[in-house]
Amino acid sequence: MSDLPAELPRPDLATEAAVRRSLGRRRPLHDPAAQPVDRLDLLIDALSPEVTALVVLWLGGTRRASRDTRIGYADDLLLWADWARRELGRERFALDLRRGDITMWLTYQQDAGAAASSVSRRLSALSSLYRYAAGWGLPVVSPISDDDHRPKFHRGRRATSARVLDADQVGDLLAAATDVRDALVVGLLYTAALRVSELCGADDTDRQDEGRRTWLVVTRKGGKSVRVPLETTVAELLDAYRATRPAWTGDGAAPLLADATGNRLDRHDVTRLLRRLAKAAGIPRPETVGPHSLRATAITDQKRRGHSAEDLQELSGHADVRTVMVYIDDDGRAERVAALTDDLGRVMAAVPRRLTSP
């Protein structure tokens, strides 16, 4: 891929700017203390110029219009590039991997204990980029084989791969908070059942007060903006945090949540924050606690307290109630099946007593 074919247009400035805005910023992979950098700039440093141009067109397409999808693909490509640099000695990532390279990568993932779902997602991202390149006539062949490389894992109706806590453990996280921002993050994720992208994407101007209720405007998957109500104590924490939040010096609206230097929090920051709190709170396996744990815990908690699937759909912002049903299906599955068995067992009263007596 030393040169782009003539039929592949270079990304125009408007497309590049749109992709840059949607990708946002994050810290470099191996330097969590560094200042956040535009993801597109990280990709430019990690990918060959030809692949960078292709990726901008790929992410700018309508099939990948969701901001979350674009960010996920970008982060997966950064992981691929980092692995190729360390293990294959590639200074810049290019679409020239071989099947043996993918097999080596799978072995690396297995040794690192990566979840099958994560492995599958990263393979899908790379496979999608290869298909896109081939669609433009580039001389590339995907090294990913469905027979050899696709992990087999259960894709049935499960609630979530995230760890589900209980309400007392969420309380322990809050009790372990040493500053108002940490408590605010836990409170927003849990009481509003927010996605981490909704939390990190919120601006200071998205807060709205009406009477005694405070609302927050968040952007759901697909780009739809909705208002979610804030619980009273969470709203008070937000007031306290805004009074002490580091000053915003960037362009546009200030982020709702910022790090110590005033930059917008990203999902990696939030994950580190929650795992630090989980460790301080003495929660077992703190490394398994993440942002989606609080969202899944909130939905599960409200299901156990008897709320309907429709109410849970409204709380969680799922577009399809069938998605909410996975939480209901997964939680207490064995107990519900046992209850059904017991109910069907009422016919067993017809068994002669002498057959069941010692």
C-alpha positions as CSV (number, residue, x, y, z in Angstrom):
1,M,0.0,0.0,0.0
2,S,2.7,2.4,-1.0
3,D,0.2,4.6,-2.8
4,L,-3.5,5.3,-2.9
5,P,-5.2,4.3,-6.1
6,A,-6.5,7.1,-8.3
7,E,-10.1,6.1,-7.7
8,L,-9.8,6.5,-3.9
9,P,-10.4,10.2,-3.1
10,R,-8.4,11.8,-0.3
11,P,-10.6,12.9,2.6
12,D,-11.8,16.4,2.3
13,L,-11.2,18.9,5.1
14,A,-14.9,18.8,6.1
15,T,-14.9,15.0,6.5
16,E,-11.6,15.1,8.4
17,A,-12.9,17.8,10.8
18,A,-16.2,15.9,11.4
19,V,-14.3,12.7,12.2
20,R,-11.9,14.6,14.5
21,R,-14.8,16.1,16.4
22,S,-16.6,12.8,16.8
23,L,-13.5,10.9,17.9
24,G,-12.7,13.4,20.7
25,R,-9.7,13.1,22.8
26,R,-8.0,10.4,25.0
27,R,-4.7,9.8,26.7
28,P,-2.0,7.8,24.9
29,L,-2.2,4.1,25.6
30,H,0.9,3.7,27.8
31,D,0.9,7.1,29.5
32,P,-2.2,7.6,31.7
33,A,-0.6,10.7,33.2
34,A,-0.2,12.5,29.9
35,Q,-2.5,15.2,28.6
36,P,-5.4,14.0,26.4
37,V,-4.7,14.1,22.7
38,D,-7.1,14.1,19.7
39,R,-7.7,10.4,18.8
40,L,-7.2,11.3,15.1
41,D,-3.7,12.6,15.9
42,L,-3.0,9.4,17.8
43,L,-4.1,7.5,14.7
44,I,-2.0,9.7,12.4
45,D,1.1,8.8,14.5
46,A,0.3,5.1,14.6
47,L,-0.9,4.3,11.1
48,S,0.8,4.7,7.7
49,P,-0.3,7.8,5.8
50,E,-2.3,5.6,3.3
51,V,-4.1,3.8,6.0
52,T,-4.8,7.0,7.9
53,A,-6.5,8.5,4.8
54,L,-8.5,5.3,4.4
55,V,-9.5,5.3,8.0
56,V,-10.8,8.9,7.9
57,L,-13.0,7.9,4.9
58,W,-14.1,4.7,6.6
59,L,-15.1,6.4,9.9
60,G,-16.7,9.2,8.0
61,G,-19.1,6.9,6.3
62,T,-22.8,6.8,7.2
63,R,-22.6,3.1,8.2
64,R,-20.4,4.3,11.1
65,A,-22.3,7.4,11.9
66,S,-22.6,6.6,15.7
67,R,-20.0,8.5,17.7
68,D,-19.6,5.4,20.0
69,T,-18.9,3.2,17.0
70,R,-16.3,5.5,15.6
71,I,-14.6,5.8,19.0
72,G,-14.7,2.0,19.5
73,Y,-13.2,1.4,16.1
74,A,-10.5,4.0,16.6
75,D,-9.5,2.6,19.9
76,D,-9.4,-0.9,18.5
77,L,-7.1,0.3,15.7
78,L,-4.8,1.9,18.2
79,L,-4.5,-1.4,20.0
80,W,-3.8,-3.2,16.8
81,A,-1.1,-0.7,15.9
82,D,0.4,-0.9,19.4
83,W,0.6,-4.7,19.2
84,A,2.1,-4.6,15.7
85,R,4.8,-2.2,16.8
86,R,5.7,-4.2,19.9
87,E,5.5,-7.7,18.4
88,L,6.1,-7.3,14.7
89,G,8.4,-4.3,14.8
90,R,6.2,-2.2,12.6
91,E,6.8,1.5,13.0
92,R,3.5,2.3,11.4
93,F,0.5,0.1,11.0
94,A,-0.5,-1.0,7.5
95,L,-3.0,-3.4,6.0
96,D,-0.4,-6.1,5.3
97,L,-1.0,-8.6,8.1
98,R,-0.8,-12.3,7.3
99,R,-2.9,-15.1,8.7
100,G,0.0,-16.2,10.9
101,D,0.2,-12.7,12.4
102,I,-3.5,-13.0,13.4
103,T,-2.9,-16.4,14.9
104,M,0.0,-14.9,16.9
105,W,-2.2,-12.1,18.0
106,L,-4.9,-14.5,19.2
107,T,-2.3,-16.4,21.2
108,Y,-1.2,-13.1,22.8
109,Q,-4.8,-12.3,23.7
110,Q,-5.4,-15.7,25.2
111,D,-2.2,-15.4,27.3
112,A,-3.4,-11.9,28.5
113,G,-6.8,-13.3,29.5
114,A,-8.8,-11.2,27.1
115,A,-12.5,-11.8,26.9
116,A,-13.8,-13.6,23.9
117,S,-16.2,-10.8,23.2
118,S,-13.3,-8.2,23.2
119,V,-11.3,-10.4,20.8
120,S,-14.3,-10.8,18.5
121,R,-14.9,-7.0,18.5
122,R,-11.3,-6.2,17.6
123,L,-11.3,-8.8,14.9
124,S,-14.5,-7.3,13.5
125,A,-13.1,-3.8,13.5
126,L,-10.0,-4.9,11.5
127,S,-12.1,-7.1,9.2
128,S,-14.4,-4.2,8.5
129,L,-11.5,-1.9,7.5
130,Y,-10.1,-4.6,5.2
131,R,-13.5,-5.0,3.5
132,Y,-13.7,-1.3,3.1
133,A,-10.2,-1.1,1.5
134,A,-11.0,-4.0,-0.8
135,G,-14.2,-2.2,-1.9
136,W,-12.1,0.7,-3.1
137,G,-10.0,-1.7,-5.2
138,L,-7.0,-1.8,-2.9
139,P,-4.8,-4.9,-3.3
140,V,-5.5,-6.3,0.2
141,V,-6.6,-9.7,1.4
142,S,-8.1,-10.0,4.9
143,P,-5.9,-12.2,7.1
144,I,-8.9,-13.0,9.3
145,S,-10.3,-16.5,8.8
146,D,-13.7,-17.3,10.3
147,D,-12.6,-20.9,10.8
148,D,-9.3,-20.2,12.5
149,H,-9.7,-16.9,14.1
150,R,-13.3,-16.1,15.2
151,P,-13.7,-17.1,18.8
152,K,-16.8,-19.1,19.7
153,F,-18.8,-17.6,22.5
154,H,-22.4,-17.5,23.6
155,R,-24.3,-14.6,22.0
156,G,-27.6,-15.5,23.5
157,R,-29.8,-13.2,25.5
158,R,-27.5,-12.3,28.4
159,A,-27.9,-9.1,30.5
160,T,-24.4,-7.8,30.1
161,S,-20.7,-8.8,30.1
162,A,-20.2,-6.2,32.8
163,R,-20.0,-7.1,36.4
164,V,-23.3,-6.4,38.3
165,L,-22.8,-5.2,41.9
166,D,-25.5,-4.7,44.5
167,A,-26.8,-1.5,46.0
168,D,-24.7,-1.8,49.1
169,Q,-21.5,-2.1,47.0
170,V,-22.5,1.1,45.1
171,G,-22.9,2.7,48.5
172,D,-19.4,1.5,49.4
173,L,-18.0,3.1,46.3
174,L,-19.6,6.4,47.3
175,A,-18.3,6.1,50.9
176,A,-14.8,5.6,49.5
177,A,-14.9,8.8,47.4
178,T,-12.4,11.4,48.7
179,D,-13.6,14.3,46.5
180,V,-16.9,15.5,45.1
181,R,-16.1,14.7,41.5
182,D,-15.6,11.0,42.2
183,A,-18.9,10.8,44.1
184,L,-20.6,12.7,41.3
185,V,-19.4,10.2,38.7
186,V,-20.7,7.3,40.7
187,G,-24.0,9.0,41.4
188,L,-24.6,10.0,37.7
189,L,-23.8,6.6,36.3
190,Y,-25.9,4.8,38.8
191,T,-29.0,6.9,39.5
192,A,-29.4,7.9,35.9
193,A,-28.2,4.6,34.5
194,L,-26.0,6.5,32.0
195,R,-23.7,5.1,29.4
196,V,-20.1,6.3,29.9
197,S,-20.3,8.0,26.5
198,E,-23.3,10.0,27.6
199,L,-21.5,11.0,30.8
200,C,-18.2,12.0,29.2
201,G,-19.9,13.7,26.3
202,A,-22.1,16.0,28.4
203,D,-21.2,19.7,28.5
204,D,-21.7,22.2,31.3
205,T,-24.5,23.9,29.2
206,D,-26.4,20.6,29.2
207,R,-27.5,21.1,32.8
208,Q,-31.1,22.5,33.1
209,D,-33.1,23.6,36.1
210,E,-36.9,23.6,36.2
211,G,-38.5,24.3,39.5
212,R,-37.2,21.8,42.0
213,R,-35.9,19.4,39.4
214,T,-32.5,19.5,37.7
215,W,-32.2,17.8,34.3
216,L,-29.2,16.8,32.2
217,V,-29.3,16.7,28.4
218,V,-27.4,13.7,27.1
219,T,-26.8,12.3,23.7
220,R,-28.0,8.7,23.2
221,K,-26.8,6.2,20.7
222,G,-27.7,7.4,17.2
223,G,-27.2,11.0,18.2
224,K,-30.6,11.6,19.8
225,S,-30.6,14.2,22.6
226,V,-32.8,13.5,25.6
227,R,-33.3,15.0,29.1
228,V,-32.7,12.8,32.1
229,P,-33.7,13.8,35.6
230,L,-31.0,14.1,38.3
231,E,-31.5,12.7,41.7
232,T,-31.5,15.5,44.4
233,T,-28.2,14.6,46.1
234,V,-26.6,14.1,42.6
235,A,-27.8,17.6,41.7
236,E,-26.3,19.0,44.9
237,L,-23.0,17.2,44.1
238,L,-23.0,18.8,40.7
239,D,-23.5,22.3,42.2
240,A,-20.6,21.7,44.5
241,Y,-18.4,20.3,41.8
242,R,-19.1,23.2,39.4
243,A,-17.9,25.6,42.0
244,T,-14.5,24.0,42.3
245,R,-14.1,22.5,38.8
246,P,-10.8,23.4,37.0
247,A,-11.2,26.2,34.5
248,W,-11.9,25.3,30.9
249,T,-9.5,26.9,28.4
250,G,-10.5,25.0,25.3
251,D,-12.8,25.9,22.5
252,G,-16.6,25.5,22.7
253,A,-18.6,24.6,25.7
254,A,-16.9,23.5,28.9
255,P,-17.2,19.7,29.7
256,L,-19.4,18.8,32.5
257,L,-16.7,16.6,34.0
258,A,-13.0,17.4,33.8
259,D,-9.7,16.0,35.1
260,A,-7.3,17.9,37.4
261,T,-6.0,19.9,34.5
262,G,-9.4,20.9,33.1
263,N,-9.6,18.5,30.2
264,R,-12.7,16.5,29.5
265,L,-12.9,13.1,31.2
266,D,-12.9,10.1,28.9
267,R,-14.1,6.6,29.4
268,H,-10.6,5.4,30.4
269,D,-10.4,8.0,33.1
270,V,-13.8,6.9,34.4
271,T,-12.8,3.3,34.4
272,R,-9.6,4.0,36.4
273,L,-11.6,6.2,38.8
274,L,-14.1,3.5,39.5
275,R,-11.5,0.8,40.0
276,R,-9.6,3.0,42.4
277,L,-12.7,3.5,44.4
278,A,-13.6,-0.2,44.3
279,K,-10.1,-1.1,45.6
280,A,-10.4,1.5,48.4
281,A,-13.9,0.2,49.2
282,G,-12.6,-3.4,49.6
283,I,-14.8,-4.7,46.8
284,P,-13.5,-8.1,45.6
285,R,-11.9,-8.1,42.2
286,P,-11.9,-4.3,41.8
287,E,-10.3,-4.7,38.3
288,T,-13.6,-6.1,37.0
289,V,-15.6,-2.9,38.0
290,G,-16.2,-0.5,35.2
291,P,-18.7,2.2,34.0
292,H,-21.1,-0.3,32.6
293,S,-21.2,-2.1,35.9
294,L,-23.1,0.8,37.5
295,R,-25.5,1.0,34.6
296,A,-26.2,-2.7,34.6
297,T,-26.5,-2.6,38.4
298,A,-29.0,0.2,38.3
299,I,-31.2,-1.6,35.8
300,T,-30.9,-5.0,37.6
301,D,-31.8,-3.3,41.0
302,Q,-34.9,-1.7,39.6
303,K,-36.0,-4.9,37.9
304,R,-35.7,-6.7,41.3
305,R,-37.8,-4.0,42.8
306,G,-40.6,-4.8,40.5
307,H,-40.5,-2.1,37.8
308,S,-41.7,-3.0,34.3
309,A,-39.6,-3.6,31.2
310,E,-41.1,-0.4,29.7
311,D,-40.0,1.6,32.8
312,L,-36.5,0.1,32.6
313,Q,-36.4,1.0,28.9
314,E,-37.2,4.6,29.7
315,L,-34.6,4.7,32.4
316,S,-31.8,3.1,30.3
317,G,-32.6,4.8,27.0
318,H,-32.6,1.6,25.0
319,A,-34.3,2.0,21.7
320,D,-35.9,-1.4,21.8
321,V,-37.6,-3.0,24.8
322,R,-36.2,-6.3,23.7
323,T,-32.8,-5.1,24.6
324,V,-34.0,-4.4,28.1
325,M,-35.4,-7.9,28.3
326,V,-31.9,-9.3,28.5
327,Y,-31.6,-7.9,32.0
328,I,-34.9,-9.5,33.0
329,D,-34.0,-12.8,31.3
330,D,-30.6,-13.0,32.9
331,D,-31.4,-11.9,36.5
332,G,-32.8,-14.7,38.6
333,R,-33.1,-17.1,35.6
334,A,-32.6,-20.2,37.7
335,E,-35.1,-19.1,40.3
336,R,-37.8,-18.3,37.8
337,V,-37.4,-21.6,36.0
338,A,-37.6,-23.4,39.3
339,A,-40.8,-21.5,40.1
340,L,-42.3,-22.6,36.8
341,T,-41.3,-26.2,37.5
342,D,-43.0,-26.0,40.9
343,D,-46.1,-24.5,39.4
344,L,-46.3,-27.2,36.8
345,G,-45.8,-29.7,39.6
346,R,-49.3,-29.0,40.9
347,V,-50.5,-32.0,38.9
348,M,-48.2,-34.2,40.9
349,A,-50.8,-34.1,43.7
350,A,-52.5,-37.0,41.8
351,V,-49.7,-39.3,42.7
352,P,-50.9,-41.9,45.2
353,R,-49.5,-41.0,48.6
354,R,-48.4,-44.6,49.2
355,L,-45.9,-44.2,46.4
356,T,-44.2,-41.2,48.0
357,S,-44.3,-42.3,51.6
358,P,-41.3,-44.2,53.0
